[in-house]
Amino acid sequence: MTGLEARHDGAPTTLSWLCHPTTLLALVLLVVNDHVWKPAFPGLLTGKLSDVAGLVLAPPLVAVLLTLLVPRLPARIAAVAGLVAVGAGFAVVKSSGYAAELASSAWTVLAGPSLVRADWTDLLTLPALGLAWWSWTRARERPVRRRAARVARMLVVLPPAVLAVAATSAVWYPYALGTTTLDGKPAISVGEGYSEQNWPTGPSDGKWAVSDSGAATWRAATEDEQQRLNDQDSPRRQACAPDDARRCYRVVSGHLRVEQSDDAGVTWRVAWEVPDRQREALARQSPNPGDIGRHFASRELSVYPRVGGGHEVLVANGRDGFLRSLPNGEWQRDGFLFEDGRSATHGEEALPRLDGSGPRTRSFDLLLAVVLALGLGALVTLVASSLAVRRAGGGSWWGFVGGLPMLLAGLALTAFWYRGDDILGVSFMLAATLVVGTAPTVVVSVRAWWEGATTRWVGWMLVGLVFTVLLAGVPLIGWVGGNPPDTRTAVSLALLATLPGLLLAVLTSGMVDPTRTRGRRNRPPYLPNPPYPPYVPYPPNPPRPHQRVPPQ
């Protein structure tokens, strides 16, 4: 590298800034605080600590990425651009609720479930940019000129820095774990889950609250009450009314359903439920529903005397919050209780709508739709290729061999469809499923071309692939947006959309010329060997001159 090129190359200086001790300390602090301290000690201090560490780490990271994308960008311009971009973006997001919502959606797509809130008090951490600028003034005096050192630092520091900024801290989700009565008073257990797999399992994993006013207001249970509540038998799936022993209620495991009996449990009828297909649309309005059959299901119920006579029923429905019966016989979803005693029935913490009309925010729904659409396109291409190979005389076993991995990929996609406890794991497995399902299609297509498929056939095969992906993608993209709301309808329409592609695959199978097999194209034409001439014995040698012939 000449002196002029070194002067204009900003990567050595910005990389030195990223590897400055202040920046590395911010990197370690951000990772530890987001993934250890925040879940263990949620509060103002840990929240602001992440903001400070991020403001120190993000500007050098942006500067390094800029100089890698634009190799001749001067280091000073990249540093100023990183500081201005991070500061301006942070200020806009923290001061505008609309910008915070957009940032949450974008970060959820890029890095899994994320929640960015507008909080003007976070702007008090903006002076941390001064610390980032100070580390820049020190780092620019020691640029990393040696190519081997730059490569080593990029491999060691750059990936963790990107992951630390992209992988935000776990998003908190409330969880209705259980309900019971204590001395005739209703009590509820509210737990919490995060965007990984550490979901609570029972009422003892949450915090108990007791109501002294018949579920009108709630207070935190005392230590003695906590102990007494945890000592009760669990789960409590059935209970009878205190004023009428023949009126009983029970929850149905694995479903959002409450049944009622008017003859002391001899016969039962549905009192309240969310049908399973509707429950799927309800759960998909949450960014990380996890296992829908497990988390969106009725867990426990309790029956207690109503103030003024009669009784009420209180049901814990997992991620869907608490359900309560009203005096007029109707049922009301009360959501979750917060520190001020109110329930999440309105505002930004409102429960998803039962009619499924709310926005779909489950993080990997779009990825599911894309994988399925591409998989159906690959299926059509596999059928076309296997028919072409068979017509060329290559054997019918190619289609069966290629179809087996695709069948396994389809089974794996079905298993992943309703899961989502681990967003990164599911995304990786979906990508692997797509590779496993499409790789045999590529192999059989190449074999068809090798066996004599014409250029015209290749063009029609690509037309069938693109047409099937687009046609199958219409109901799947609609499913992501909520119309159709359930998976069964969307997948059925997507499968139906493959029929034109399959018909095209059958029609184009005749565009194969076995005589143009590319494996023999450059060989001379085969000619059979001519037959051997008949055997003729050689005549005896004539006698030489002056040679005496012996008597016979």
C-alpha atoms as one frame of an Amber mdcrd trajectory, in Angstrom:
protein
   0.000   0.000   0.000   1.434   3.346  -1.053   1.526   6.371   1.205  -1.342
   8.077  -0.629  -3.544   4.963  -0.399  -2.738   4.538   3.289  -3.692   8.117
   3.967  -7.158   7.650   2.390  -7.807   4.157   3.783  -9.842   4.599   6.950
 -10.110   0.935   7.962  -6.827   0.772   9.957  -7.814   3.763  12.099 -11.477
   2.853  12.667 -10.485  -0.712  13.502  -8.070   0.660  16.082 -11.004   2.636
  17.520 -13.143  -0.505  17.726 -10.336  -2.336  19.540  -9.613   0.505  21.980
  -9.806  -0.620  25.635 -12.753   1.734  26.274 -14.722   0.209  23.407 -13.876
  -3.350  24.461 -14.997  -2.562  28.019 -18.291  -1.249  26.644 -18.685  -4.466
  24.630 -18.227  -6.679  27.681 -20.489  -4.455  29.777 -23.278  -4.542  27.182
 -23.241  -8.345  26.887 -23.142  -8.986  30.629 -25.754  -6.362  31.452 -28.251
  -7.403  28.757 -28.056 -11.142  29.339 -27.166 -11.479  33.028 -27.852  -8.365
  35.091 -31.070  -7.199  33.426 -32.978 -10.480  33.922 -31.620 -10.804  37.469
 -31.936  -7.142  38.558 -34.435  -5.339  36.311 -34.613  -1.648  37.032 -33.466
   1.856  36.230 -29.727   1.237  36.738 -29.418  -1.807  34.462 -31.625  -0.148
  31.845 -29.501   2.990  31.618 -26.280   0.968  31.768 -27.137  -0.733  28.474
 -27.785   2.651  26.864 -24.396   3.980  27.982 -22.520   0.905  26.789 -24.355
   0.907  23.474 -23.580   4.591  22.835 -19.881   3.919  23.397 -19.783   0.739
  21.270 -22.062   1.619  18.346 -20.154   4.602  16.789 -16.845   2.727  16.215
 -18.798  -0.280  14.940 -20.643   1.885  12.408 -17.367   3.545  11.394 -15.655
   0.195  10.786 -18.543  -1.072   8.679 -18.506   2.144   6.637 -14.804   1.883
   5.890 -15.181  -1.767   4.930 -17.993  -0.925   2.520 -16.196   2.175   1.156
 -12.463   1.290   1.283 -11.177   4.771   0.386 -13.404   6.596   2.885 -11.257
   8.749   5.236 -11.280   7.671   8.857 -12.351  11.095  10.191 -15.443  11.177
   7.969 -16.389   7.629   9.018 -15.956   8.496  12.702 -18.084  11.635  12.470
 -20.726   9.767  10.481 -20.849   7.006  13.119 -21.209   9.459  16.002 -23.885
  11.556  14.263 -25.880   8.543  13.033 -25.908   6.828  16.422 -26.688   9.997
  18.366 -29.444  11.174  16.022 -31.036   7.751  15.748 -30.985   7.252  19.517
 -32.534  10.680  20.125 -35.322  10.160  17.584 -36.243   6.664  18.803 -36.257
   7.601  22.489 -38.331  10.756  21.985 -40.969   9.450  19.532 -43.356   6.593
  20.155 -43.896   6.048  16.424 -40.152   5.846  15.779 -39.772   3.426  18.694
 -42.481   1.198  17.213 -40.742   1.188  13.832 -37.425   0.388  15.511 -39.019
  -2.514  17.401 -40.443  -3.971  14.182 -37.164  -3.600  12.294 -35.084  -5.049
  15.113 -37.517  -7.951  15.512 -37.044  -8.890  11.854 -33.251  -8.606  12.074
 -32.515 -10.044  15.508 -35.610 -11.756  16.857 -38.188 -10.461  19.356 -37.221
  -6.959  20.445 -38.984  -4.176  22.272 -37.819  -0.571  21.956 -39.689   1.952
  24.102 -39.755   5.715  23.787 -38.360   7.072  27.060 -37.097  10.637  27.140
 -35.124   9.905  30.326 -32.823   7.727  28.222 -31.650  10.915  26.511 -29.740
  11.656  29.706 -27.231   8.998  28.604 -26.293  10.863  25.397 -23.119  12.341
  27.017 -21.683   8.819  26.661 -20.979   9.826  23.057 -18.315  12.113  24.498
 -16.546   9.061  25.885 -16.724   7.458  22.432 -15.198  10.604  20.895 -12.423
  10.627  23.497 -11.527   7.014  22.662 -11.462   8.007  18.975  -8.934  10.782
  19.606  -6.655   8.240  21.299  -7.151   5.431  18.784  -6.515   7.527  15.651
  -2.896   7.995  16.726  -2.239   4.234  16.501  -3.806   2.872  13.272  -3.459
  -0.828  12.581  -1.339  -0.867   9.410  -0.288  -4.504   9.219  -2.719  -6.543
   7.157  -2.389  -9.652   9.316  -3.137  -7.663  12.472  -6.195  -6.080  10.857
  -7.564  -9.446   9.772  -6.994 -10.930  13.225  -8.744  -8.042  14.975 -11.685
  -8.158  12.594 -12.137 -11.882  13.165 -11.861 -11.578  16.948 -13.655  -8.303
  17.741 -16.018  -7.468  14.872 -18.400 -10.501  15.100 -18.938 -10.200  18.888
 -19.543  -6.459  18.516 -22.164  -6.986  15.815 -23.888  -9.714  17.843 -23.810
  -7.632  21.015 -25.547  -4.723  19.295 -27.989  -6.875  17.299 -28.867  -9.393
  20.015 -30.874  -7.210  22.351 -31.763  -8.235  25.859 -34.583 -10.707  26.397
 -38.087  -9.304  26.039 -40.265  -9.732  29.099 -43.643 -11.447  28.751 -46.197
 -11.802  31.603 -47.632 -15.240  32.268 -50.813 -16.214  34.169 -49.643 -19.258
  36.108 -52.376 -20.096  38.582 -55.353 -19.044  40.642 -56.800 -20.261  43.912
 -58.501 -18.998  47.062 -56.964 -18.121  50.414 -59.403 -17.826  53.343 -62.180
 -17.335  50.804 -60.315 -14.585  48.938 -59.207 -14.954  45.311 -55.464 -15.186
  44.709 -53.496 -15.246  41.474 -49.923 -16.105  40.508 -48.283 -14.028  37.765
 -44.936 -15.143  36.367 -42.718 -13.980  33.550 -41.080 -15.517  30.529 -38.433
 -14.295  28.170 -37.634 -14.715  24.497 -35.551 -17.802  25.211 -36.760 -21.096
  26.639 -36.935 -20.201  30.340 -40.717 -20.177  30.643 -42.255 -20.707  34.108
 -43.898 -24.042  34.775 -46.091 -23.667  37.878 -47.693 -21.130  40.249 -44.722
 -21.303  42.616 -42.536 -19.820  39.851 -44.502 -16.549  39.948 -45.523 -13.898
  42.446 -48.804 -14.181  44.307 -51.346 -11.404  44.654 -54.460 -11.461  46.866
 -57.691  -9.479  46.528 -59.636  -8.275  49.541 -62.442  -6.867  47.347 -63.564
  -9.777  45.219 -61.016  -9.291  42.377 -61.704  -5.541  42.145 -58.257  -4.567
  43.463 -55.150  -6.597  44.228 -52.222  -6.434  46.603 -48.979  -8.354  46.841
 -49.176 -11.374  49.126 -47.239 -11.316  52.368 -44.458 -13.800  53.015 -46.760
 -15.930  55.154 -49.449 -15.867  52.471 -46.886 -16.724  49.808 -45.833 -19.796
  51.760 -49.412 -20.913  52.371 -50.309 -20.460  48.705 -47.264 -22.378  47.495
 -48.107 -25.249  49.857 -51.501 -25.815  48.209 -51.944 -28.675  45.785 -51.509
 -27.789  42.126 -52.771 -27.806  39.414 -56.350 -26.877  40.347 -58.305 -27.759
  37.231 -61.800 -28.222  38.718 -63.833 -26.498  41.420 -67.470 -26.174  42.483
 -69.408 -23.081  43.534 -69.499 -22.385  47.285 -73.201 -21.470  47.132 -74.307
 -24.343  44.867 -72.516 -27.701  45.107 -74.098 -28.880  41.839 -72.543 -26.042
  39.808 -68.966 -26.994  38.932 -66.348 -25.717  36.493 -63.229 -27.221  34.957
 -60.504 -26.248  32.489 -59.472 -28.419  29.536 -55.721 -28.958  29.277 -54.115
 -27.906  26.012 -57.012 -25.625  25.032 -58.402 -22.220  25.942 -61.630 -23.723
  27.247 -63.769 -23.712  30.393 -66.549 -26.268  30.852 -69.512 -26.087  33.213
 -71.609 -28.768  34.909 -75.008 -28.270  36.554 -75.273 -31.810  37.951 -72.140
 -32.066  40.115 -69.879 -33.205  37.290 -72.017 -35.876  35.634 -72.338 -34.001
  32.337 -70.368 -31.048  31.014 -70.897 -28.323  28.446 -68.635 -25.577  27.111
 -69.055 -22.323  29.056 -66.283 -20.356  27.335 -63.612 -21.199  24.757 -61.389
 -19.908  22.009 -61.436 -22.512  19.198 -58.036 -23.918  18.329 -57.939 -22.343
  14.856 -58.899 -18.976  16.319 -56.372 -19.464  19.114 -53.587 -19.737  16.551
 -54.518 -16.340  15.080 -54.717 -14.972  18.628 -51.257 -16.261  19.564 -49.624
 -15.030  16.377 -50.413 -11.472  17.446 -47.664 -11.927  20.039 -44.058 -11.533
  18.825 -42.867 -14.728  20.491 -45.782 -17.039  21.345 -43.619 -20.134  21.680
 -45.455 -23.446  21.797 -49.051 -22.280  21.252 -50.607 -25.456  22.610 -48.634
 -25.090  25.830 -48.514 -21.350  26.491 -51.975 -20.327  25.244 -53.981 -22.786
  27.289 -56.148 -22.791  30.403 -54.075 -23.890  33.382 -56.045 -23.439  36.615
 -59.313 -22.013  37.931 -60.869 -21.042  41.232 -64.444 -20.267  42.319 -65.024
 -17.734  45.121 -68.034 -15.874  46.625 -69.061 -12.706  44.804 -69.561  -9.527
  46.760 -73.354  -9.134  47.016 -74.135 -12.837  46.529 -73.433 -15.557  44.032
 -70.020 -16.671  42.890 -67.341 -15.799  40.343 -64.863 -17.909  38.411 -61.260
 -16.875  37.846 -59.166 -18.759  35.250 -55.404 -18.572  34.552 -54.858 -18.825
  30.783 -51.072 -18.672  30.493 -49.884 -16.108  27.942 -53.486 -14.953  27.412
 -53.792 -13.653  30.973 -56.699 -14.134  33.375 -60.346 -14.810  32.578 -63.225
 -13.836  34.890 -66.953 -14.545  34.865 -69.301 -11.542  35.156 -72.625 -11.317
  37.063 -74.577 -11.247  33.778 -73.194 -14.644  32.795 -70.597 -13.346  30.329
 -66.848 -13.888  30.500 -64.198 -11.165  30.432 -60.477 -11.403  29.636 -58.792
  -9.291  32.315 -55.246  -9.598  31.016 -52.438  -9.165  33.540 -52.051  -7.084
  36.658 -49.315  -4.476  36.966 -47.735  -2.809  39.963 -50.478  -0.171  40.143
 -53.186  -2.843  40.218 -54.660  -2.134  36.787 -55.161  -4.828  34.172 -53.859
  -4.821  30.618 -57.190  -4.305  28.853 -56.261  -1.176  26.919 -53.304   0.776
  25.595 -50.002  -0.642  24.415 -50.195  -3.616  26.807 -53.677  -4.625  25.597
 -54.404  -8.287  24.994 -54.594  -9.573  21.417 -58.061  -9.423  19.905 -60.056
 -12.648  19.843 -61.333 -12.035  16.320 -57.748 -12.226  15.030 -57.931  -8.784
  13.404 -54.851  -7.468  15.168 -51.459  -7.266  13.469 -49.372 -10.431  13.232
 -46.112  -9.854  15.088 -44.716 -13.395  15.474 -41.124 -12.963  14.367 -40.649
 -15.872  11.977 -44.049 -16.010  10.209 -42.601 -14.324   7.131 -39.707 -16.802
   7.142 -42.178 -19.697   7.316 -44.105 -18.308   4.346 -40.948 -17.841   2.259
 -39.621 -21.342   3.049 -42.926 -23.001   2.183 -43.353 -21.041  -1.082 -39.806
 -21.860  -2.198 -40.289 -25.478  -1.156 -43.432 -25.824  -3.286 -41.598 -24.269
  -6.226 -38.778 -26.757  -5.713 -41.339 -29.579  -5.637 -42.698 -28.584  -9.044
 -39.162 -28.340 -10.412 -38.323 -31.792  -9.025 -41.360 -33.321 -10.741 -40.460
 -31.689 -14.059 -36.829 -32.806 -13.811 -37.617 -36.380 -12.820 -40.081 -36.724
 -15.719 -37.454 -35.363 -18.103 -34.832 -37.803 -16.831 -37.265 -40.695 -17.179
 -38.176 -39.747 -20.753 -34.477 -39.593 -21.633 -33.999 -43.126 -20.359 -32.225
 -42.175 -17.168 -34.461 -44.263 -14.909 -37.446 -43.456 -12.698 -35.559 -43.817
  -9.410 -34.243 -40.234  -9.651 -37.620 -38.850  -8.654 -37.906 -41.144  -5.627
 -34.383 -40.375  -4.442 -34.989 -36.633  -4.771 -38.427 -36.814  -3.177 -37.223
 -38.456   0.060 -35.215 -35.439   1.342 -38.076 -33.168   0.317 -40.501 -35.296
   2.342 -38.230 -35.055   5.377 -37.991 -31.277   4.896 -41.790 -31.051   4.792
 -42.117 -33.003   8.037 -39.527 -30.753   9.696 -41.362 -27.628   8.488 -44.597
 -28.975   9.962 -42.882 -29.533  13.306 -41.441 -25.994  13.369 -44.661 -24.267
  12.292 -46.221 -23.891  15.744 -43.005 -23.506  17.713 -40.912 -20.484  18.497
 -39.411 -20.649  21.975 -35.974 -20.141  20.454 -36.139 -17.670  17.567 -32.519
 -18.068  16.459 -32.714 -21.856  16.646 -35.939 -22.024  14.638 -34.565 -19.615
  12.011 -31.427 -21.742  11.621 -33.432 -24.946  11.333 -35.760 -23.396   8.755
 -32.760 -22.341   6.668 -31.330 -25.868   6.942 -34.739 -27.306   5.984 -34.797
 -25.159   2.852 -31.315 -26.333   1.871 -32.166 -30.005   2.436 -35.394 -29.674
   0.454 -33.970 -27.821  -2.547 -30.586 -29.535  -2.947 -32.047 -32.741  -4.510
 -34.043 -30.579  -6.925 -30.845 -28.960  -8.188 -29.161 -32.353  -8.618 -32.055
 -33.891 -10.578 -32.399 -30.746 -12.734 -28.729 -30.912 -13.693 -29.178 -34.604
 -14.476 -32.129 -33.793 -16.750 -30.049 -31.249 -18.626 -27.249 -33.789 -18.933
 -29.607 -36.439 -20.312 -30.703 -34.224 -23.209 -33.171 -31.601 -21.954 -33.320
 -28.746 -24.417 -32.790 -25.077 -23.689 -36.498 -24.582 -24.247 -37.249 -27.088
 -21.486 -34.914 -25.261 -19.103 -36.751 -22.000 -19.801 -40.184 -23.524 -19.173
 -38.887 -25.221 -16.018 -37.771 -21.845 -14.627 -41.133 -20.347 -15.613 -42.901
 -23.087 -13.638 -40.638 -22.514 -10.646 -41.188 -18.750 -10.520 -44.899 -19.020
 -11.290 -45.454 -21.574  -8.512 -43.508 -19.546  -5.933 -45.483 -16.394  -6.751
 -48.853 -18.141  -6.902 -48.295 -20.069  -3.653 -46.887 -16.971  -1.987 -50.129
 -15.008  -2.375 -52.144 -16.879   0.321 -49.051 -17.270   2.501 -48.286 -13.551
   2.497 -51.962 -12.962   3.185 -51.660 -15.346   6.139 -48.765 -13.297   7.490
 -51.008 -10.224   7.340 -53.995 -11.991   8.913 -56.124 -12.974   5.909 -56.650
 -15.921   5.923 -56.202 -16.021   9.695 -55.504 -19.751  10.142 -52.716 -21.947
   8.865 -54.941 -24.700   7.493 -56.636 -22.435   4.958 -53.409 -20.708   3.904
 -51.464 -23.957   3.408 -54.390 -25.572   1.553 -54.541 -22.635  -0.860 -50.758
 -22.756  -1.318 -50.879 -26.486  -2.136 -53.718 -25.846  -4.570 -51.562 -23.194
  -6.240 -49.003 -25.854  -7.237 -51.427 -27.598  -9.621 -50.727 -25.307 -12.618
 -46.999 -25.800 -12.097 -47.398 -29.584 -11.940 -49.474 -29.540 -15.140 -46.781
 -27.481 -16.843 -44.149 -29.985 -15.641 -46.036 -32.838 -17.309 -46.548 -30.929
 -20.562 -42.917 -29.888 -20.872 -41.504 -33.349 -20.214 -41.616 -34.003 -23.951
 -38.970 -31.317 -24.596 -36.194 -33.835 -24.123 -34.029 -35.168 -26.936 -32.255
 -38.352 -25.821 -29.985 -38.173 -28.883 -28.508 -34.903 -27.545 -27.175 -36.444
 -24.364 -24.399 -34.137 -23.265 -22.311 -36.976 -21.933 -21.750 -38.199 -25.515
 -22.047 -34.999 -27.522 -18.333 -34.660 -28.295 -17.726 -38.356 -28.973 -17.574
 -39.727 -32.573 -20.692 -41.591 -33.642 -20.725 -45.215 -32.662 -20.078 -47.616
 -35.560 -20.156 -51.378 -35.100 -16.942 -53.251 -35.879 -16.964 -54.911 -39.323
 -17.191 -58.693 -39.326 -14.018 -60.693 -39.599 -13.337 -62.162 -43.102 -13.589
 -65.946 -43.484 -10.502 -67.945 -42.684  -8.437 -68.847 -45.734  -5.424 -71.122
 -45.191  -2.204 -69.799 -46.544  -0.918 -71.719 -49.652   2.348 -73.630 -49.299
   5.461 -71.761 -50.171   6.642 -72.404 -53.730   9.971 -74.156 -54.053  12.978
 -71.997 -54.457  14.983 -72.204 -57.662  17.572 -74.926 -57.844  15.977 -76.456
 -54.804  15.515 -80.166 -54.920  12.055 -81.276 -54.174  11.960 -84.348 -52.014
   9.884 -87.228 -53.318   6.391 -87.503 -52.003
